[in-house]
Amino acid sequence: MRWQEEVFGPMLERTMENAQVQPLAEHYDLSRDSRLARAIVRYTNETLDAEERRRQVVRVRPGELLLETGRGPLILPVRTEEHIRRVLEGERWDYVRRDILRQCEVIYRRLFPKASRRRVEAFLRLVWPGHGPHSPAGQGSPLHGPRRSRPWHSLPEDAKPLAELEATSARHWAERGAPRPAHLPETFEKLAHFLGTQAGVPPAIREPMILDLMAIRARFCPRASVLRSGQMPLAAMSVEVGRNVFQPSRYQPLAPVVVSVLADGEARLLRCCPPDSYEGFLGLQARRMARVLQEAYVQGGLLSFAELQWVFLASTSTVSRAIDFYQRKNHVILPCPGTVLDMGRMLTHKELVVRLHLEGLSVLEIARRTYHSPRSVDAYLKSFDSVLILHVYGLPPKLMAAVLGRGEALVNEYLDLAAKYLNDLSAIREHLRRKGLHIPVSANLSHVG
């Protein structure tokens, strides 16, 4: 598998259509790969789209950015299936980004045909602010260039829970209640007729099936009239993915989220006076990306770095540096699949969970601070204790991994934590004794580390 398929391939399967197929498989006895389910979803969406075009109802689809102007709204296709496929086929990312910006310029000029080139460039900075200024000659910045280490060598002692950050907009969407899609009676009758004559759906379940599909569509594609300028709907990985995390992305639960790509005067700042230093540029991007990650999390979704790359049309290195910069500056761990679900290679919560546990915090307190479920915290601590016991008896890491059914890299991570926080026999004995585990005196106790 090429790296493009591994990184961007799952994004093609996080779609509204796959989200609509899931309830058909879960509640209406259709398989997850059913052609009939796909046909029902496709026909339903095409029928509703045709009706809303006649009624001039405008919806913003996942990956589209809404910008309000003095002459009306602009809906810009920033993250589309076509563009992602081009990268998957091997086309360079910057070429695809160039074409996205050209499409945005064409849409802008439809409203402002006489706009000057300078005004168009100021508008395009809202979609992509550029590479950012470089550091002055002779004054190298640690934020510029490739990062050769993880975000922290050790977590800050004063790490604060992310809940203290602002999330008003995200809470609004998370608490907005069930959508109430309004469609014409004849449209409903047309869909019911299709389900009965073409799909063979029994009469008793036609109405709830149609209502479910309508509601999911309304969540993933909100009307432009209910969004604010600078917002973008997305189909994100759900925080409830649980054991489905190792299944194909099309089978995983999805969360409809609305994120604020531009807010708090950022649009005016980028148009009129963009940052003139690399640190200022990175700080602005970091604040925007942190807000988007948190808004998605509050609404039950998780966005990967690859998703952020498309939302902001930024390079992977820019996303990585910006997130790293924000976490260092604010002493928080931002919620994304790599931290909440321990996916990928970025910093996880293992060290924070273990340290807080050894400091005496309860499982519920740790779960609140690290944005894990209590069950996940318990799993971390049980794995840590299991590795610690086997290490006490002198088992090598490779054998520990075989006994526990874990990867050797994970075992070594826990051994490093044990060496850091439990570095003598008395500490090991006391920790295990509090857990109700009594090590026989004859056990081959060796120093951790």
C-alpha positions as CSV (number, residue, x, y, z in Angstrom):
1,M,0.0,0.0,0.0
2,R,1.4,3.4,-1.0
3,W,1.6,6.1,1.7
4,Q,-1.0,8.2,0.0
5,E,-3.6,5.4,0.3
6,E,-2.7,4.8,3.9
7,V,-2.9,8.5,4.9
8,F,-5.7,9.8,2.7
9,G,-7.6,6.7,1.8
10,P,-9.8,6.5,4.9
11,M,-11.0,10.1,4.2
12,L,-12.8,8.9,1.0
13,E,-14.9,6.5,3.2
14,R,-15.9,9.1,5.8
15,T,-18.9,10.3,3.8
16,M,-22.6,11.1,4.5
17,E,-23.6,8.2,2.3
18,N,-21.7,5.7,4.5
19,A,-23.2,7.3,7.5
20,Q,-26.7,6.7,6.0
21,V,-25.9,3.1,5.2
22,Q,-24.9,2.3,8.8
23,P,-28.5,2.6,10.3
24,L,-29.9,0.6,7.4
25,A,-27.5,-2.2,8.4
26,E,-28.1,-1.8,12.1
27,H,-31.8,-1.3,12.3
28,Y,-33.3,-2.5,9.0
29,D,-31.6,-5.9,8.5
30,L,-29.4,-5.0,5.5
31,S,-25.8,-5.9,5.3
32,R,-23.1,-3.2,5.5
33,D,-22.0,-3.9,1.9
34,S,-25.6,-4.3,0.6
35,R,-26.1,-2.9,-2.9
36,L,-29.7,-2.4,-2.1
37,A,-28.8,-0.2,0.9
38,R,-26.5,1.9,-1.4
39,A,-29.3,2.2,-4.0
40,I,-31.8,3.3,-1.4
41,V,-29.4,6.0,-0.1
42,R,-28.5,7.2,-3.6
43,Y,-32.1,7.5,-4.7
44,T,-33.2,9.2,-1.5
45,N,-30.4,11.8,-1.7
46,E,-31.0,12.5,-5.5
47,T,-34.7,12.9,-4.9
48,L,-34.2,15.3,-2.0
49,D,-31.5,17.2,-3.9
50,A,-33.8,17.7,-6.9
51,E,-36.7,19.0,-4.7
52,E,-34.4,21.4,-2.8
53,R,-33.0,22.8,-6.1
54,R,-36.5,23.6,-7.2
55,R,-37.2,25.3,-3.9
56,Q,-33.8,27.1,-3.9
57,V,-32.7,25.5,-0.7
58,V,-28.9,25.8,-0.3
59,R,-27.0,23.3,1.8
60,V,-23.3,23.2,2.6
61,R,-21.9,19.7,2.1
62,P,-19.0,18.2,4.1
63,G,-15.7,19.8,3.1
64,E,-17.2,23.0,1.8
65,L,-16.4,26.3,3.4
66,L,-19.1,29.0,3.8
67,L,-18.0,32.6,3.5
68,E,-20.5,35.5,3.7
69,T,-19.8,38.6,1.6
70,G,-21.6,41.8,0.9
71,R,-23.1,40.3,-2.3
72,G,-24.2,37.0,-0.8
73,P,-22.7,33.7,0.5
74,L,-19.9,31.9,-1.2
75,I,-19.6,28.1,-0.8
76,L,-16.1,27.0,-1.6
77,P,-15.2,23.3,-2.4
78,V,-12.1,23.0,-0.3
79,R,-12.1,19.2,0.5
80,T,-13.7,17.2,-2.2
81,E,-13.6,13.6,-3.2
82,E,-12.2,14.5,-6.6
83,H,-9.2,16.3,-5.1
84,I,-8.4,13.6,-2.6
85,R,-8.5,11.0,-5.4
86,R,-6.0,13.0,-7.4
87,V,-3.5,12.8,-4.5
88,L,-4.2,9.1,-4.1
89,E,-3.3,8.6,-7.7
90,G,0.1,10.2,-7.1
91,E,-0.4,13.8,-8.1
92,R,1.6,16.3,-6.0
93,W,-0.3,17.9,-3.1
94,D,0.7,21.5,-4.1
95,Y,-0.6,21.0,-7.6
96,V,-4.0,19.9,-6.2
97,R,-4.0,22.8,-3.8
98,R,-3.3,25.2,-6.7
99,D,-6.3,23.9,-8.6
100,I,-8.5,24.2,-5.5
101,L,-7.5,27.9,-5.1
102,R,-8.2,28.5,-8.8
103,Q,-11.7,27.1,-8.4
104,C,-12.3,29.3,-5.3
105,E,-11.1,32.3,-7.4
106,V,-13.6,31.4,-10.2
107,I,-16.4,31.3,-7.7
108,Y,-15.4,34.6,-6.1
109,R,-15.2,36.3,-9.5
110,R,-18.8,35.3,-10.2
111,L,-19.8,37.7,-7.4
112,F,-17.0,40.2,-7.9
113,P,-16.1,40.2,-11.6
114,K,-14.3,43.5,-11.4
115,A,-12.2,42.7,-8.4
116,S,-8.5,43.6,-8.6
117,R,-5.8,41.0,-8.4
118,R,-4.8,42.4,-5.0
119,R,-8.3,41.9,-3.7
120,V,-8.5,38.4,-5.1
121,E,-5.3,37.5,-3.4
122,A,-6.6,38.9,-0.1
123,F,-9.7,36.8,-0.4
124,L,-7.7,33.6,-1.2
125,R,-5.7,34.1,2.0
126,L,-8.9,33.1,3.8
127,V,-8.8,29.7,2.2
128,W,-5.0,29.3,2.3
129,P,-2.9,31.9,4.1
130,G,0.3,30.8,2.2
131,H,3.5,29.3,3.4
132,G,4.1,32.0,5.9
133,P,7.2,34.3,6.3
134,H,10.5,32.8,7.0
135,S,12.7,33.6,10.0
136,P,15.2,36.5,9.5
137,A,18.6,35.6,8.1
138,G,20.9,34.4,10.8
139,Q,18.1,34.0,13.4
140,G,17.1,30.4,13.1
141,S,13.8,29.5,14.7
142,P,13.3,26.1,16.4
143,L,9.7,26.3,14.9
144,H,11.0,26.4,11.4
145,G,12.2,23.2,9.7
146,P,11.6,19.5,10.5
147,R,11.0,18.5,14.1
148,R,13.2,15.7,15.2
149,S,11.6,14.8,18.5
150,R,8.2,14.2,20.0
151,P,6.2,17.1,21.3
152,W,7.5,16.7,24.8
153,H,10.3,14.8,26.4
154,S,8.2,14.8,29.5
155,L,4.7,16.2,30.1
156,P,4.5,19.5,32.0
157,E,3.5,19.2,35.6
158,D,0.9,21.9,35.3
159,A,-1.0,20.3,32.3
160,K,-4.6,21.5,32.3
161,P,-7.7,19.8,31.1
162,L,-8.8,21.0,27.7
163,A,-12.3,21.8,29.0
164,E,-10.9,25.2,30.1
165,L,-10.6,26.3,26.5
166,E,-13.4,28.1,24.7
167,A,-16.0,25.8,22.9
168,T,-19.2,27.9,22.8
169,S,-19.8,27.4,19.1
170,A,-19.2,23.6,19.3
171,R,-21.6,23.3,22.3
172,H,-24.2,25.0,20.3
173,W,-24.0,22.4,17.6
174,A,-23.7,19.5,20.0
175,E,-26.8,20.6,21.9
176,R,-29.0,21.7,18.9
177,G,-31.3,18.7,19.2
178,A,-32.7,16.4,16.4
179,P,-33.0,18.0,13.0
180,R,-36.4,18.6,11.5
181,P,-36.1,18.2,7.8
182,A,-39.0,19.8,6.0
183,H,-39.9,18.3,2.6
184,L,-42.9,18.3,0.4
185,P,-45.6,15.6,0.9
186,E,-45.2,14.5,-2.8
187,T,-41.5,13.9,-2.2
188,F,-42.2,11.7,0.8
189,E,-44.7,9.8,-1.3
190,K,-42.3,9.3,-4.1
191,L,-39.7,7.9,-1.8
192,A,-42.2,5.6,-0.1
193,H,-43.3,4.3,-3.6
194,F,-39.7,3.6,-4.5
195,L,-39.1,1.7,-1.3
196,G,-42.3,-0.4,-1.8
197,T,-42.0,-1.2,-5.5
198,Q,-38.3,-1.2,-6.2
199,A,-36.7,-2.1,-2.9
200,G,-39.3,-4.4,-1.4
201,V,-39.4,-2.6,1.9
202,P,-42.5,-3.5,4.1
203,P,-45.0,-0.7,4.6
204,A,-44.5,-0.6,8.4
205,I,-40.8,0.5,8.1
206,R,-40.9,2.7,5.1
207,E,-41.7,5.9,7.0
208,P,-39.1,5.5,9.8
209,M,-36.4,4.5,7.2
210,I,-37.1,7.7,5.1
211,L,-37.1,9.9,8.3
212,D,-33.8,8.4,9.4
213,L,-32.1,9.0,6.0
214,M,-33.5,12.6,5.9
215,A,-32.3,13.3,9.5
216,I,-28.8,12.1,8.8
217,R,-28.6,14.1,5.6
218,A,-29.8,17.2,7.4
219,R,-27.0,16.7,10.0
220,F,-24.2,16.2,7.6
221,C,-25.3,18.8,5.1
222,P,-26.7,21.8,7.1
223,R,-28.5,24.6,5.4
224,A,-26.3,27.6,4.6
225,S,-28.8,29.8,6.5
226,V,-27.9,28.2,9.8
227,L,-24.1,28.4,9.5
228,R,-21.9,31.4,10.2
229,S,-19.3,32.8,7.9
230,G,-16.1,30.7,8.1
231,Q,-17.7,27.5,9.2
232,M,-17.4,24.1,7.5
233,P,-19.3,20.9,8.0
234,L,-17.3,17.6,8.1
235,A,-17.9,13.9,8.4
236,A,-15.5,13.0,11.3
237,M,-14.5,9.8,13.0
238,S,-16.7,9.3,16.0
239,V,-15.2,9.3,19.5
240,E,-17.5,6.2,20.0
241,V,-15.6,4.2,17.4
242,G,-14.3,1.8,20.1
243,R,-13.5,-1.6,18.9
244,N,-14.5,-0.6,15.3
245,V,-11.3,1.4,15.1
246,F,-9.5,-1.5,13.3
247,Q,-12.3,-2.1,10.8
248,P,-12.4,-0.3,7.4
249,S,-13.4,3.3,7.7
250,R,-16.7,2.8,5.9
251,Y,-17.8,0.5,8.7
252,Q,-16.8,2.9,11.5
253,P,-19.4,5.3,13.1
254,L,-19.2,8.8,11.9
255,A,-20.0,12.1,13.6
256,P,-21.4,15.1,11.8
257,V,-19.5,18.2,13.0
258,V,-19.4,21.9,12.1
259,V,-16.1,23.6,12.7
260,S,-15.1,27.3,12.6
261,V,-12.2,27.6,10.2
262,L,-12.4,31.3,10.6
263,A,-13.6,33.1,13.7
264,D,-12.8,35.9,16.1
265,G,-11.7,38.4,13.5
266,E,-9.3,36.0,11.8
267,A,-10.8,36.7,8.3
268,R,-10.2,40.5,8.6
269,L,-6.7,39.8,10.0
270,L,-5.7,37.5,7.1
271,R,-7.2,39.9,4.5
272,C,-5.8,43.2,5.8
273,C,-2.7,42.5,7.9
274,P,-1.5,38.9,7.9
275,P,1.3,38.1,10.3
276,D,4.7,39.3,9.3
277,S,6.8,36.8,11.2
278,Y,6.9,33.0,11.1
279,E,6.1,32.8,14.8
280,G,3.1,35.0,14.4
281,F,2.0,33.0,11.4
282,L,2.4,29.7,13.2
283,G,0.6,31.0,16.3
284,L,-2.4,32.1,14.2
285,Q,-2.6,28.7,12.5
286,A,-2.1,26.9,15.8
287,R,-5.0,28.7,17.4
288,R,-7.3,28.0,14.4
289,M,-6.3,24.3,14.3
290,A,-6.7,23.9,18.0
291,R,-10.2,25.4,17.9
292,V,-11.2,23.1,15.0
293,L,-10.0,20.0,16.9
294,Q,-11.8,21.0,20.1
295,E,-15.0,21.9,18.3
296,A,-15.1,18.5,16.6
297,Y,-14.4,16.7,19.9
298,V,-17.2,18.5,21.7
299,Q,-19.5,17.4,18.9
300,G,-18.4,13.8,19.2
301,G,-15.9,13.7,16.4
302,L,-12.2,13.4,15.9
303,L,-10.1,14.9,13.1
304,S,-6.8,13.5,12.1
305,F,-3.8,15.6,11.0
306,A,-4.6,14.5,7.4
307,E,-8.1,16.0,7.8
308,L,-6.5,19.3,9.1
309,Q,-4.2,19.3,6.1
310,W,-7.3,19.5,3.8
311,V,-9.4,21.8,5.9
312,F,-6.6,24.4,6.0
313,L,-4.8,23.4,2.7
314,A,-1.6,23.2,4.8
315,S,1.3,20.9,4.5
316,T,1.8,18.0,6.9
317,S,4.8,19.8,8.4
318,T,2.8,23.0,9.0
319,V,0.0,21.1,10.7
320,S,2.5,19.2,12.9
321,R,4.5,22.3,13.9
322,A,1.3,24.3,14.6
323,I,-0.2,21.6,16.9
324,D,3.1,21.1,18.6
325,F,3.4,24.8,19.1
326,Y,0.0,25.1,20.7
327,Q,0.4,22.2,23.0
328,R,3.8,23.4,24.2
329,K,2.5,26.9,24.8
330,N,-0.8,26.0,26.5
331,H,0.3,22.8,28.2
332,V,-2.6,20.8,26.8
333,I,-3.0,17.7,24.7
334,L,-5.4,18.4,21.8
335,P,-8.0,15.7,21.0
336,C,-7.4,13.8,17.8
337,P,-7.3,10.1,17.0
338,G,-3.6,9.9,17.9
339,T,-4.3,11.0,21.5
340,V,-7.8,9.9,22.3
341,L,-7.7,6.6,20.5
342,D,-3.9,6.0,20.5
343,M,-3.8,5.8,16.7
344,G,-0.7,6.8,14.7
345,R,2.7,7.8,16.0
346,M,2.0,11.0,17.9
347,L,2.2,11.5,21.6
348,T,-0.4,9.5,23.6
349,H,-1.8,9.8,27.1
350,K,0.0,6.8,28.5
351,E,2.6,8.9,30.5
352,L,0.0,11.3,31.7
353,V,-2.4,8.6,32.8
354,V,0.3,6.7,34.7
355,R,1.7,9.8,36.3
356,L,-1.7,11.0,37.5
357,H,-2.5,7.5,38.8
358,L,0.7,7.4,40.8
359,E,0.0,10.8,42.2
360,G,-3.2,9.4,43.7
361,L,-5.9,10.6,41.3
362,S,-9.0,8.4,40.8
363,V,-9.9,6.8,37.5
364,L,-12.7,9.3,36.9
365,E,-10.5,12.3,37.6
366,I,-7.9,10.9,35.2
367,A,-10.5,10.3,32.5
368,R,-11.8,13.9,32.8
369,R,-8.3,15.4,32.5
370,T,-7.2,13.2,29.6
371,Y,-10.4,13.0,27.6
372,H,-10.4,9.2,27.8
373,S,-13.3,7.0,29.0
374,P,-12.9,5.4,32.4
375,R,-12.7,2.0,30.7
376,S,-9.7,3.2,28.6
377,V,-7.9,4.5,31.7
378,D,-8.5,1.2,33.4
379,A,-7.0,-0.6,30.4
380,Y,-3.9,1.6,30.5
381,L,-3.4,1.0,34.2
382,K,-4.0,-2.8,33.9
383,S,-1.5,-3.0,31.1
384,F,1.0,-1.0,33.1
385,D,0.6,-3.3,36.2
386,S,0.8,-6.4,34.0
387,V,4.1,-5.3,32.4
388,L,5.4,-4.3,35.8
389,I,4.7,-7.7,37.4
390,L,6.3,-9.6,34.6
391,H,9.3,-7.3,34.7
392,V,9.6,-7.9,38.4
393,Y,9.9,-11.6,37.7
394,G,12.7,-10.9,35.1
395,L,10.9,-11.6,31.9
396,P,12.5,-10.0,28.8
397,P,10.3,-7.5,26.8
398,K,9.8,-9.9,23.9
399,L,8.5,-12.6,26.1
400,M,6.3,-10.1,28.0
401,A,4.7,-9.1,24.6
402,A,4.0,-12.7,23.8
403,V,2.4,-13.4,27.3
404,L,0.3,-10.3,27.2
405,G,-0.6,-10.4,23.5
406,R,0.7,-6.8,23.1
407,G,3.3,-5.3,20.8
408,E,6.9,-5.2,22.0
409,A,7.0,-1.4,21.3
410,L,4.1,-0.9,23.7
411,V,5.7,-3.1,26.4
412,N,8.9,-1.0,26.1
413,E,6.9,2.2,26.5
414,Y,5.5,0.9,29.8
415,L,8.9,-0.2,30.9
416,D,10.2,3.3,30.3
417,L,7.4,4.7,32.4
418,A,8.1,2.1,35.2
419,A,11.8,3.1,35.1
420,K,10.8,6.8,35.4
421,Y,8.2,6.6,38.2
422,L,9.0,3.4,40.1
423,N,12.8,3.1,40.2
424,D,13.4,1.1,43.4
425,L,12.2,-2.1,45.1
426,S,10.2,-0.4,47.8
427,A,8.3,1.7,45.3
428,I,7.5,-1.4,43.2
429,R,6.4,-3.4,46.3
430,E,4.2,-0.5,47.6
431,H,2.5,0.1,44.3
432,L,1.6,-3.6,43.8
433,R,0.6,-3.9,47.4
434,R,-1.9,-1.1,47.0
435,K,-3.3,-3.0,44.1
436,G,-3.8,-6.1,46.3
437,L,-0.9,-7.9,44.7
438,H,1.6,-9.5,47.1
439,I,4.9,-10.5,45.6
440,P,6.5,-13.5,47.3
441,V,9.8,-12.7,49.0
442,S,11.5,-15.4,46.9
443,A,10.5,-13.6,43.7
444,N,13.4,-12.5,41.5
445,L,12.9,-8.8,42.1
446,S,15.2,-6.7,39.9
447,H,15.5,-3.0,39.7
448,V,13.3,-1.3,37.2
449,G,15.3,0.2,34.3
